Amino acid sequence: MNILQFVAQGDALSHDPYTALALARASCDTLLSEHNLAQFRLEKCQHLLGVLQDAVEQTQVHFHNANAQIGPILYFFQQHRLPFEAPTCNLNSFLVL
């Protein structure tokens, strides 16, 4: 239960001013701690998102480089009339959103 709500439920005159101030400060300290924790978690998630975005971009570059190497190999097979099965590897087929 929120400390301020707890205090408000009682008779305001039943709490001396020092107790009310201590409870208000404790409530503010708690809220500040909750804010700091939420901010930390947000920054951690933003960092992880950046790492994951970098990983996606890096894998896309590697995929396109690997895919570019397939063309000359297929050309070699065609020129020498060698049987082959055309690759069906497509980056879009791996995208799961």
Z-matrix of the N, CA and C atoms (Angstrom, degrees):
N
C 1 1.457
C 2 1.522 1 108.22
N 3 1.295 2 115.80 1 140.93
C 4 1.455 3 121.94 2 177.97
C 5 1.521 4 109.74 3 -63.04
N 6 1.304 5 116.81 4 133.07
C 7 1.470 6 121.32 5 -177.78
C 8 1.515 7 110.78 6 -60.13
N 9 1.325 8 116.91 7 -42.70
C 10 1.456 9 119.44 8 -179.24
C 11 1.528 10 110.97 9 -65.62
N 12 1.338 11 117.06 10 -35.41
C 13 1.457 12 119.72 11 176.08
C 14 1.521 13 110.46 12 -66.13
N 15 1.317 14 116.49 13 -40.19
C 16 1.460 15 121.30 14 178.65
C 17 1.522 16 110.53 15 -60.89
N 18 1.310 17 116.74 16 -45.13
C 19 1.458 18 121.18 17 179.83
C 20 1.523 19 109.97 18 -65.47
N 21 1.320 20 116.16 19 -40.09
C 22 1.462 21 120.17 20 -177.39
C 23 1.521 22 111.95 21 -67.18
N 24 1.327 23 117.73 22 -27.05
C 25 1.462 24 120.92 23 -179.95
C 26 1.521 25 111.61 24 -69.23
N 27 1.305 26 116.49 25 -30.62
C 28 1.456 27 120.04 26 179.55
C 29 1.516 28 110.40 27 -84.18
N 30 1.285 29 114.91 28 176.68
C 31 1.460 30 120.60 29 176.60
C 32 1.517 31 107.56 30 -73.14
N 33 1.324 32 117.17 31 122.49
C 34 1.462 33 121.88 32 -177.27
C 35 1.514 34 111.16 33 -56.38
N 36 1.320 35 117.24 34 -29.66
C 37 1.461 36 120.01 35 -178.80
C 38 1.522 37 112.40 36 -79.24
N 39 1.354 38 116.69 37 -12.47
C 40 1.464 39 118.82 38 -178.69
C 41 1.525 40 111.93 39 -78.58
N 42 1.315 41 117.24 40 -12.15
C 43 1.458 42 120.78 41 179.42
C 44 1.524 43 108.60 42 -104.84
N 45 1.307 44 114.94 43 130.54
C 46 1.460 45 116.51 44 176.59
C 47 1.524 46 108.49 45 -73.20
N 48 1.308 47 118.64 46 158.74
C 49 1.466 48 121.70 47 -175.62
C 50 1.522 49 113.38 48 -58.68
N 51 1.337 50 118.03 49 -32.81
C 52 1.469 51 120.49 50 -178.91
C 53 1.526 52 111.21 51 -69.93
N 54 1.329 53 115.97 52 -38.66
C 55 1.462 54 119.87 53 177.40
C 56 1.528 55 109.91 54 -67.24
N 57 1.324 56 116.37 55 -43.35
C 58 1.461 57 120.11 56 178.67
C 59 1.530 58 110.66 57 -60.57
N 60 1.325 59 116.79 58 -42.93
C 61 1.463 60 120.56 59 178.99
C 62 1.526 61 110.58 60 -65.35
N 63 1.320 62 117.14 61 -42.11
C 64 1.471 63 120.55 62 179.43
C 65 1.527 64 110.55 63 -63.30
N 66 1.330 65 116.22 64 -41.32
C 67 1.457 66 119.23 65 178.64
C 68 1.531 67 111.30 66 -66.74
N 69 1.315 68 116.86 67 -40.32
C 70 1.461 69 120.20 68 178.35
C 71 1.525 70 110.94 69 -64.54
N 72 1.324 71 116.62 70 -41.98
C 73 1.473 72 119.92 71 177.92
C 74 1.524 73 110.95 72 -64.61
N 75 1.324 74 116.45 73 -40.79
C 76 1.469 75 120.00 74 178.88
C 77 1.531 76 109.99 75 -63.20
N 78 1.316 77 115.33 76 -40.07
C 79 1.462 78 119.25 77 178.07
C 80 1.526 79 110.47 78 -63.70
N 81 1.318 80 117.02 79 -45.51
C 82 1.475 81 120.49 80 178.84
C 83 1.522 82 111.08 81 -62.48
N 84 1.337 83 117.18 82 -41.94
C 85 1.468 84 120.52 83 178.60
C 86 1.523 85 110.81 84 -61.78
N 87 1.327 86 116.20 85 -41.74
C 88 1.462 87 120.51 86 179.38
C 89 1.522 88 110.70 87 -64.17
N 90 1.326 89 116.00 88 -45.43
C 91 1.465 90 119.50 89 179.36
C 92 1.521 91 111.91 90 -63.97
N 93 1.321 92 116.94 91 -38.52
C 94 1.464 93 120.33 92 177.45
C 95 1.525 94 110.51 93 -64.73
N 96 1.319 95 117.03 94 -40.34
C 97 1.471 96 120.48 95 177.71
C 98 1.517 97 110.92 96 -64.23
N 99 1.334 98 116.69 97 -42.12
C 100 1.461 99 120.08 98 178.19
C 101 1.529 100 110.65 99 -63.68
N 102 1.319 101 116.34 100 -40.21
C 103 1.468 102 120.72 101 177.37
C 104 1.525 103 110.47 102 -62.59
N 105 1.316 104 116.75 103 -47.00
C 106 1.471 105 120.70 104 -179.05
C 107 1.525 106 111.26 105 -61.83
N 108 1.321 107 116.84 106 -40.17
C 109 1.460 108 120.60 107 178.40
C 110 1.525 109 110.89 108 -65.43
N 111 1.333 110 116.66 109 -43.79
C 112 1.463 111 120.36 110 178.33
C 113 1.529 112 110.45 111 -62.92
N 114 1.327 113 117.21 112 -41.14
C 115 1.465 114 121.44 113 178.85
C 116 1.526 115 110.48 114 -63.74
N 117 1.330 116 116.90 115 -42.58
C 118 1.462 117 121.04 116 178.35
C 119 1.531 118 110.61 117 -61.70
N 120 1.337 119 116.24 118 -44.99
C 121 1.467 120 120.10 119 -179.76
C 122 1.528 121 110.54 120 -63.60
N 123 1.327 122 117.05 121 -40.10
C 124 1.456 123 121.09 122 178.20
C 125 1.527 124 110.65 123 -62.26
N 126 1.328 125 117.41 124 -46.57
C 127 1.464 126 121.00 125 179.60
C 128 1.522 127 111.07 126 -63.14
N 129 1.329 128 116.77 127 -37.65
C 130 1.465 129 121.02 128 178.36
C 131 1.535 130 109.78 129 -64.22
N 132 1.325 131 116.82 130 -43.59
C 133 1.467 132 120.68 131 179.08
C 134 1.524 133 111.09 132 -66.24
N 135 1.329 134 117.46 133 -39.02
C 136 1.460 135 120.76 134 178.12
C 137 1.522 136 110.49 135 -63.98
N 138 1.329 137 116.83 136 -39.48
C 139 1.471 138 120.28 137 177.57
C 140 1.530 139 109.79 138 -64.45
N 141 1.323 140 116.12 139 -45.76
C 142 1.467 141 119.92 140 179.73
C 143 1.522 142 110.53 141 -62.20
N 144 1.317 143 117.39 142 -39.04
C 145 1.457 144 121.12 143 177.79
C 146 1.522 145 110.61 144 -61.09
N 147 1.332 146 117.07 145 -42.18
C 148 1.467 147 120.39 146 177.30
C 149 1.514 148 111.82 147 -62.58
N 150 1.329 149 116.63 148 -42.20
C 151 1.465 150 120.77 149 178.52
C 152 1.520 151 110.28 150 -62.37
N 153 1.323 152 116.59 151 -43.44
C 154 1.461 153 120.12 152 -179.70
C 155 1.530 154 111.76 153 -67.73
N 156 1.335 155 116.95 154 -38.00
C 157 1.468 156 119.67 155 177.25
C 158 1.523 157 110.35 156 -63.65
N 159 1.330 158 116.96 157 -40.83
C 160 1.470 159 120.34 158 177.00
C 161 1.528 160 110.64 159 -62.19
N 162 1.334 161 116.65 160 -41.06
C 163 1.461 162 120.52 161 -179.78
C 164 1.530 163 110.91 162 -64.39
N 165 1.328 164 116.75 163 -41.13
C 166 1.467 165 120.32 164 178.54
C 167 1.526 166 109.82 165 -63.00
N 168 1.325 167 117.00 166 -46.52
C 169 1.466 168 120.35 167 -179.82
C 170 1.526 169 111.12 168 -62.03
N 171 1.321 170 116.39 169 -41.00
C 172 1.468 171 119.99 170 -179.45
C 173 1.529 172 110.89 171 -65.61
N 174 1.322 173 117.03 172 -42.38
C 175 1.466 174 118.82 173 179.67
C 176 1.527 175 111.00 174 -67.65
N 177 1.332 176 117.38 175 -33.04
C 178 1.462 177 119.50 176 176.90
C 179 1.529 178 110.70 177 -64.46
N 180 1.323 179 116.85 178 -42.11
C 181 1.470 180 120.60 179 178.10
C 182 1.520 181 110.22 180 -61.91
N 183 1.343 182 116.74 181 -46.36
C 184 1.474 183 120.24 182 179.95
C 185 1.530 184 110.58 183 -63.44
N 186 1.331 185 116.17 184 -39.41
C 187 1.459 186 119.60 185 179.47
C 188 1.526 187 110.46 186 -62.59
N 189 1.322 188 116.41 187 -47.54
C 190 1.468 189 119.55 188 -178.70
C 191 1.531 190 111.33 189 -64.52
N 192 1.332 191 116.70 190 -36.70
C 193 1.477 192 119.53 191 176.32
C 194 1.521 193 110.73 192 -64.49
N 195 1.315 194 116.38 193 -43.74
C 196 1.469 195 120.00 194 179.31
C 197 1.523 196 110.28 195 -65.93
N 198 1.317 197 116.15 196 -40.51
C 199 1.456 198 120.45 197 179.88
C 200 1.530 199 111.11 198 -64.99
N 201 1.327 200 117.11 199 -35.69
C 202 1.462 201 121.10 200 178.86
C 203 1.532 202 111.44 201 -65.70
N 204 1.314 203 116.56 202 -27.26
C 205 1.465 204 120.33 203 179.91
C 206 1.526 205 111.49 204 -76.66
N 207 1.317 206 116.55 205 -19.43
C 208 1.467 207 119.80 206 -178.47
C 209 1.537 208 110.79 207 -70.39
N 210 1.332 209 115.94 208 -37.28
C 211 1.465 210 119.91 209 -177.53
C 212 1.514 211 113.63 210 -53.40
N 213 1.333 212 118.77 211 -55.00
C 214 1.468 213 119.29 212 179.87
C 215 1.533 214 113.13 213 -61.98
N 216 1.310 215 116.79 214 -32.71
C 217 1.468 216 119.47 215 178.96
C 218 1.528 217 109.71 216 -67.61
N 219 1.350 218 115.77 217 -43.86
C 220 1.470 219 119.20 218 177.92
C 221 1.524 220 110.69 219 -62.90
N 222 1.311 221 116.29 220 -38.83
C 223 1.467 222 120.90 221 177.67
C 224 1.529 223 110.21 222 -60.28
N 225 1.328 224 116.66 223 -42.26
C 226 1.473 225 121.35 224 177.96
C 227 1.526 226 110.16 225 -60.01
N 228 1.331 227 116.51 226 -45.58
C 229 1.464 228 120.10 227 179.06
C 230 1.534 229 110.68 228 -60.52
N 231 1.331 230 115.82 229 -43.45
C 232 1.474 231 119.56 230 -178.80
C 233 1.526 232 110.79 231 -65.54
N 234 1.326 233 117.41 232 -43.74
C 235 1.463 234 120.87 233 -178.18
C 236 1.517 235 111.49 234 -63.78
N 237 1.318 236 116.85 235 -33.77
C 238 1.466 237 120.48 236 -178.69
C 239 1.530 238 111.99 237 -98.58
N 240 1.285 239 115.07 238 9.75
C 241 1.471 240 122.03 239 178.26
C 242 1.523 241 111.80 240 49.24
N 243 1.309 242 114.02 241 45.80
C 244 1.456 243 120.15 242 177.09
C 245 1.530 244 108.96 243 -93.23
N 246 1.318 245 116.75 244 137.03
C 247 1.465 246 118.26 245 179.13
C 248 1.542 247 110.34 246 -68.95
N 249 1.298 248 114.94 247 140.96
C 250 1.470 249 118.71 248 178.05
C 251 1.522 250 108.82 249 -156.06
N 252 1.294 251 114.16 250 158.23
C 253 1.456 252 120.48 251 176.20
C 254 1.524 253 106.77 252 -103.83
N 255 1.317 254 115.84 253 123.43
C 256 1.461 255 120.16 254 -177.23
C 257 1.536 256 109.97 255 -64.48
N 258 1.315 257 116.46 256 134.18
C 259 1.463 258 119.20 257 179.21
C 260 1.529 259 110.92 258 -68.89
N 261 1.293 260 115.52 259 147.22
C 262 1.467 261 121.04 260 -179.98
C 263 1.523 262 110.95 261 -113.89
N 264 1.292 263 115.64 262 17.82
C 265 1.463 264 120.55 263 -177.61
C 266 1.529 265 109.64 264 -71.31
N 267 1.335 266 115.34 265 121.31
C 268 1.450 267 121.04 266 -178.63
C 269 1.534 268 106.94 267 -138.47
N 270 1.306 269 115.84 268 128.50
C 271 1.481 270 119.98 269 -177.57
C 272 1.519 271 111.18 270 -58.05
N 273 1.322 272 117.54 271 -37.41
C 274 1.457 273 120.07 272 -178.96
C 275 1.516 274 112.58 273 -63.88
N 276 1.341 275 116.82 274 -26.84
C 277 1.463 276 119.03 275 179.33
C 278 1.534 277 111.01 276 -71.98
N 279 1.328 278 117.72 277 -15.05
C 280 1.451 279 121.20 278 179.50
C 281 1.522 280 112.53 279 -95.42
N 282 1.321 281 117.14 280 -12.34
C 283 1.451 282 120.09 281 -177.82
C 284 1.509 283 110.43 282 -74.30
N 285 1.322 284 115.49 283 121.07
C 286 1.457 285 121.97 284 177.56
C 287 1.506 286 107.03 285 -124.09
N 288 1.319 287 115.84 286 112.11
C 289 1.462 288 120.22 287 -179.08
C 290 1.499 289 109.96 288 -114.96
